[in-house]
Amino acid sequence: MTLDLSIPTTINLVGMPGAGKSTVGVILAKMTGLAFNDTDLAIQLREGATLQQIVDGRGHLALRQIEEQVLLEIDLERAVISTGGSVIYSPAIMQRLQQAGPVIYLYADLSTLEQRVATAPMRGIASDGAQSFADIYHERTPLYERYANITIDATVGSADRVASAIIDALRQY
């Protein structure tokens, strides 16, 4: 497969849990011929525990610290990077991602996200247990918007359609 030279060789996906970063990321990697790197999976493999087990056993701040270590170490070259939702709390991670390639914010409205995460509870969301999902959404949204080079509506249809919208936006980037 010949890579499309109009597409960056590193594409970073950020957004809330339920936005579709992993699902869209796999499709985007197949469409672009890039590798796929899911940082949540990298964390779980490194720690030998699920994200929820890390949050339950060591707390959300420990998960954020592990996430930062993993994202500062992993290879970002020639890959679609699907990040955990809390990466935007780390300026060091965000600087590294922005230097590697465009940061794509997969936006979805709160009600859509709540419906999506309700089907997969215990996701290991790195937040203070006292915060509601809506609180996390309202806290993180301005950060995603600040760091994003491109914002894509993750509710425009199927994951294939979202991946295609990303490719179209990247060609214009």
N, C-alpha and C positions, 0 to 999 in steps of 0.2 A: 504494500500500500504506500502510495506517495503522500507525504504530508502536505496539507494545504498551507502554503507559505503565507497566506493572509491571516492565519490563525496563530496566536502565540503558542510557544511550546510549553508553557506552564499556565494553567488556568486554575484559579483558586475560587472555590465556592464557599460562601458564608451565608448564615441565616439561622433562623430559629429552628429548634427541634420540630420536625414535621414539615419543614419547607420543601424537602425532597432532595437534599444535597447528595445523599448516597445513591438514591435511585436514579436521579438525573445524571449524577457524576459517572456512573457506569455506562450509561447510554452515550454520554458526551465523549467519554474515552473511546468507545467503539467507533463513534462517528468521526473522530479526529485522528485516530491511530496513536493516541497517547496512552501511557500507562494510567492506571487508576490507583490512587492512594487514599484510603479512608483512615483519617487520623484517629477516629474513635476506635477502630479495630486495632490500629498500631498500639494505642494505649493499652487496650485489653490484652493483647499478646505480650507486651512488655511486662505488664503487672501480673499476669496470670489471674485476672479477676475482671468481672464486668464493670462497667462504669458505675452502675448502681451499688455494687459491692464496695467499690472504692469510696463512694460518697457515704454509704452506711458505716463503713469501718474506719475511715480516716477523715471524712468531712469533705465538703465541696471545695474548700480552699486547697486541700491536698490534691484533688482532681485537677484543679486549674494549674497548680504547680507542675504536676506530671505532664499535663497537656502542653505547657510551655516548653518543658524539656524536650518532649518528643518532637514538637514542631520546630524547634531550633536545631534539631539534629537530623531530621529526615531529609532525604534527597527530594528536591522539588523539580528537578529537571525532567522535561519531556513527560509531564504528567498532569492529569486532572487531580487536584487536591480537594477532597471533601473534608471540611474541618468540623470540629465540634462547635456547637452554638456559642460557647463561651470564649472562643479565641479572641473576640473583640475587646476583652478586658486586658489583654496583654499588648502594650505598644510594641514590645520587641517582636512578638509574633507577627503583628500586622505590618511592621516595617519590613520584615523578611519576606512576607508574602507579596507585598507591593513591589519589592525589588525584583522578585522572581517572575511576576506576570500580573495581569489584571485580576482584581478582586471583584468577583461577581456576587452581588447580594441577591439571593433568591427570596423575594418578598412574598408574603402571604398575609392576608388579614387575620386578625386574632381568632375569629370564629372558625375559620377554615383550619387553622393550626390546632385549635382545641379539639376539633373533631378528629383530626389525624392522630394526635398524640393519645387521645382516649382509646384508640384501637391498639396502642402499644404502650401500656403503662410501665412504670419502673424503668425509664430510659436512662437514668443516671444524669439528670440535669444538674449542672454544677451551679447551684444557687443555695442561698440561705433557705432552710426548710420552712421559714415563716413566710416566704414570698409565694404568692399565687402565681400561676402561669401568666395571668394577665399582668401582674407586677413585673415579671421578668421581661415580658414582651415590651412593655412601655419603657423599661430601663434600657434594654438592648437596642431597640429600633433606631434611636438617634446615633448610636455607635456604628451600627451597620451602615447607615446612610453616610456617615462621615468618612468611613474607610473605603466605601465602594467606588470602583471606577465605573461600573455598569450595574444598574438595577434591573432585574427581570421579574415580571409577575409570574410567580410559580403556580398560579391558579388558572392559567390560560388554557388548560386542557391536560392531555396526557403528558407523561414524563418525556416521551419522544418529542412532543410539540415544544415543551420547555427547552429541551436540549437544542432543538432547531432554532429557537428564538435566541439562545445564547450564541450560537454560531453566527447567526445573522448580525447580532450586535457586535460581535468580535470583528467581523469583517469591516465594520464601519468605525471601529475603535481607533 
